[in-house]
């Protein structure tokens, strides 16, 4: 399917076949049995192969997460190194930007690593999975990272809503109620916060926080567009046009499926352009061209 303009996927997992990449068995089971993905997702894509997939989906640029899913001291965890993500981004900066995953249990070492990722590797923001650390987003141990993001003037995205059951050995508590971002936004009015995974099943709670605070945004990833709540689609299409950024959380939602299903939502042209491309360019200060909203006939 041809698309009028290229989207930017702001939430994408690092699924490449590269030395140093290890997928734990529990992760393979989650991907195949819970999500229903197989083949290249388990084996890993080549960089060129993934770009071909992006092209088929009408996606120009992707944010790759140097994920820190839990502390390395825990048996059940997964980390993708900053260096691997930086290598792919350096190879194709026109297609990829990096996000610095954070682990609050690393203390000052983790804070320095995050700063190095942003200053030295050119990562465009930070990323956090609160449920992997059993600490809600407004926990004090995250606050030094929030302060550093303010200092570096980069957004931080974090999962809000419930979390799935990744492994039988270590089920994780759903600590990410969207309303906790209200506390953070009050304490850090300069911090650019993105609540990813749409906040489900508390999506309207997430909408309320994004509406209240000019520095709070919503990421549309991890749930298939055709199943989004009607209130969320209405928010994107009207009063929240500038407050939502597109993402997939690939491989949770396939790139091509996401773009195709969004086309079926009946979004106004100006809303679609803002949501799929322009909002994330503004929020992350990306050196990429925006599409002209003035040309979008309503």
NUMI-346442 format. One line per 2 residues: number of its first residue (from 0); their letters; for each residue x, y, z of C-alpha. Coordinates in steps of 0.05 Angstrom, whole numbers, m for minus. Example, Ala and Ser with C-alpha at 12.3 -4.5 7.8 and 13.67 -1.06 7.14 Angstrom:
REM NUMI-346442
0 = AS = 246:m90:156 ~ 273:m21:143
***
This chain:
REM NUMI-346442
0 = XX = 0:0:0 ~ 26:69:m18
2 = XX = 22:125:33 ~ 19:200:25
4 = XX = 76:211:74 ~ 124:172:118
6 = XX = 108:161:192 ~ 157:161:250
8 = XX = 152:102:299 ~ 174:129:367
10 = XX = 172:62:404 ~ 207:2:373
12 = XX = 246:m55:403 ~ 315:m74:378
14 = XX = 304:m138:338 ~ 368:m146:298
16 = XX = 413:m206:284 ~ 478:m179:312
18 = XX = 535:m206:354 ~ 520:m194:427
20 = XX = 445:m202:421 ~ 417:m256:466
22 = XX = 342:m271:470 ~ 326:m307:535
24 = XX = 280:m368:530 ~ 225:m333:570
26 = XX = 227:m277:519 ~ 221:m324:460
28 = XX = 161:m357:493 ~ 128:m289:505
30 = XX = 139:m268:433 ~ 114:m333:402
32 = XX = 58:m353:449 ~ 32:m287:477
34 = XX = 42:m242:417 ~ 41:m295:362
36 = XX = 102:m272:324 ~ 153:m319:293
38 = XX = 209:m322:242 ~ 251:m260:235
40 = XX = 229:m231:301 ~ 260:m290:338
42 = XX = 320:m297:292 ~ 332:m223:285
44 = XX = 329:m178:223 ~ 387:m152:183
46 = XX = 389:m76:184 ~ 373:m74:110
48 = XX = 317:m125:118 ~ 285:m84:173
50 = XX = 289:m20:131 ~ 253:m57:75
52 = XX = 199:m74:125 ~ 195:m1:146
54 = XX = 188:20:73 ~ 130:m29:62
56 = XX = 96:1:123 ~ 106:73:101
58 = XX = 151:88:161 ~ 210:134:149
60 = XX = 243:133:217 ~ 244:91:280
62 = XX = 266:101:352 ~ 305:39:375
64 = XX = 305:26:450 ~ 369:7:487
66 = XX = 322:m28:534 ~ 334:m42:608
68 = XX = 279:m90:627 ~ 296:m102:699
70 = XX = 359:m102:740 ~ 416:m147:719
72 = XX = 416:m174:790 ~ 349:m209:774
74 = XX = 349:m275:738 ~ 291:m253:693
76 = XX = 313:m190:657 ~ 336:m166:588
78 = XX = 384:m111:569 ~ 404:m85:500
80 = XX = 470:m48:503 ~ 475:26:486
82 = XX = 534:8:440 ~ 493:m39:396
84 = XX = 437:12:388 ~ 487:67:374
86 = XX = 521:24:321 ~ 457:15:282
88 = XX = 438:88:289 ~ 506:110:265
90 = XX = 501:63:205 ~ 434:93:183
92 = XX = 420:159:220 ~ 368:176:168
94 = XX = 327:115:191 ~ 342:105:265
96 = XX = 349:144:330 ~ 365:114:398
98 = XX = 331:117:465 ~ 370:107:529
100 = XX = 339:55:574 ~ 346:69:649
102 = XX = 355:24:709 ~ 344:61:774
104 = XX = 379:7:814 ~ 445:28:781
106 = XX = 446:94:818 ~ 498:144:796
108 = XX = 529:94:748 ~ 462:89:712
110 = XX = 455:164:711 ~ 523:174:680
112 = XX = 508:119:629 ~ 443:153:608
114 = XX = 479:220:600 ~ 534:187:559
116 = XX = 481:156:513 ~ 450:223:500
118 = XX = 513:267:497 ~ 561:218:463
120 = XX = 517:171:424 ~ 465:222:403
122 = XX = 405:186:433 ~ 344:230:429
124 = XX = 312:212:495 ~ 305:163:553
126 = XX = 261:102:563 ~ 234:68:626
128 = XX = 195:5:644 ~ 171:18:715
130 = XX = 139:m51:724 ~ 206:m86:714
132 = XX = 231:m51:776 ~ 168:m57:818
134 = XX = 168:18:829 ~ 112:65:805
136 = XX = 134:122:758 ~ 131:173:815
138 = XX = 179:134:859 ~ 236:176:887
140 = XX = 290:131:857 ~ 272:155:788
142 = XX = 276:229:805 ~ 350:238:791
144 = XX = 338:211:721 ~ 280:259:711
146 = XX = 323:317:733 ~ 378:296:685
148 = XX = 328:292:628 ~ 308:364:644
150 = XX = 380:385:645 ~ 393:351:578
152 = XX = 326:375:550 ~ 304:307:525
154 = XX = 237:271:534 ~ 229:207:574
156 = XX = 178:154:555 ~ 153:103:604
158 = XX = 102:47:602 ~ 36:65:636
160 = XX = m23:18:644 ~ m20:m55:663
162 = XX = 37:m102:644 ~ 31:m171:613
164 = XX = 57:m235:643 ~ 126:m242:612
166 = XX = 149:m304:649 ~ 120:m356:696
168 = XX = 181:m350:740 ~ 174:m275:753
170 = XX = 105:m244:743 ~ 108:m168:748
172 = XX = 61:m122:784 ~ 24:m69:744
174 = XX = 52:m7:779 ~ 43:43:722
176 = XX = m23:78:734 ~ m25:139:687
178 = XX = m45:186:744 ~ 25:178:774
180 = XX = 50:221:715 ~ 8:277:744
182 = XX = 53:278:805 ~ 117:278:763
184 = XX = 91:333:717 ~ 75:376:778
186 = XX = 144:365:807 ~ 180:373:740
188 = XX = 141:421:696 ~ 200:425:648
190 = XX = 204:349:638 ~ 175:323:573
192 = XX = 137:259:593 ~ 109:208:545
194 = XX = 62:155:573 ~ 69:97:525
196 = XX = 24:36:514 ~ m36:84:515
198 = XX = m46:73:590 ~ m94:15:578
200 = XX = m139:m3:613 ~ m137:67:643
202 = XX = m133:103:576 ~ m181:159:595
204 = XX = m139:171:658 ~ m79:179:612
206 = XX = m118:227:568 ~ m136:268:629
208 = XX = m64:276:650 ~ m41:294:579
210 = XX = m97:346:575 ~ m79:376:643
212 = XX = m4:384:631 ~ 28:416:570
214 = XX = 90:373:581 ~ 54:305:581
216 = XX = 42:264:517 ~ 15:196:499
218 = XX = 48:141:458 ~ 0:100:416
220 = XX = 41:35:417 ~ 30:m37:441
222 = XX = m44:m42:422 ~ m72:m54:353
224 = XX = m104:10:326 ~ m169:m25:307
226 = XX = m178:m41:381 ~ m163:28:409
228 = XX = m218:57:453 ~ m264:105:416
230 = XX = m246:160:466 ~ m172:153:447
232 = XX = m186:157:372 ~ m229:218:384
234 = XX = m174:250:425 ~ m124:240:369
236 = XX = m173:266:318 ~ m195:329:355
238 = XX = m177:362:421 ~ m114:320:431
240 = XX = m86:327:360 ~ m19:354:385
242 = XX = m13:308:445 ~ m4:237:417
244 = XX = 55:207:381 ~ 55:144:338
246 = XX = 90:81:360 ~ 83:5:353
248 = XX = 126:m27:407 ~ 147:m74:351
250 = XX = 145:m134:352 ~ 83:m128:396
252 = XX = 47:m93:339 ~ 73:m105:269
254 = XX = 94:m42:231 ~ 53:m57:169
256 = XX = m8:m77:209 ~ m6:m12:250
258 = XX = m2:34:190 ~ m56:m3:153
260 = XX = m104:m3:212 ~ m92:71:225
262 = XX = m112:86:154 ~ m178:52:170
264 = XX = m193:97:230 ~ m218:154:187
266 = XX = m173:207:218 ~ m177:278:190
268 = XX = m116:290:145 ~ m87:344:191
270 = XX = m97:299:252 ~ m63:241:217
272 = XX = m3:283:196 ~ 6:311:266
274 = XX = m2:243:300 ~ 40:201:252
276 = XX = 97:250:241 ~ 96:323:261
278 = XX = 84:316:336 ~ 144:272:348
280 = XX = 189:318:306 ~ 169:376:350
282 = XX = 173:339:416 ~ 242:308:403
284 = XX = 269:365:361 ~ 286:318:304
286 = XX = 323:345:243 ~ 270:316:197
288 = XX = 220:352:151 ~ 148:358:174
290 = XX = 88:350:129 ~ 48:413:116
292 = XX = m17:414:155 ~ m42:472:113
294 = XX = m46:426:53 ~ m89:375:90
296 = XX = m160:383:67 ~ m209:371:124
***
